[in-house]
Amino acid sequence: MSEHWDPAFEGLLKEILPRLAERGEVGPDISLKAVGLDSLAMVEVLMTVENTYGISIPDDDLEPEVFTSPATLWALVDRFRESQATA
């Protein structure tokens, strides 16, 4: 596990993207597209992240760059976890 995110995040990515799971450890800069992230998987990742963390990410924040790597996706998730926890 990376020190950048919790085990649930890594687990959900591995569950949705089996080719990512085959790599073993999930590095922060792995291309999610290279391990099978397509538009359907993107929706599944988003829904699972929102349900797992009890957050709601507005469509305006869902730029394609967010889904570049585990690190870019986690940065968005973590930002909303923090902002919605203080709200």
Sequence and secondary structure as in RCSB ss.txt:
>XXXX:A:sequence
MSEHWDPAFEGLLKEILPRLAERGEVGPDISLKAVGLDSLAMVEVLMTVENTYGISIPDDDLEPEVFTSPATLWA
LVDRFRESQATA
>XXXX:A:secstr
  TTS HHHHHHHHHH HHHHHTSS  TT  TTTTT  HHHHHHHHHHHHHHHT    GGG  GGGGSSHHHHHH
HHHHHHHHHHH 
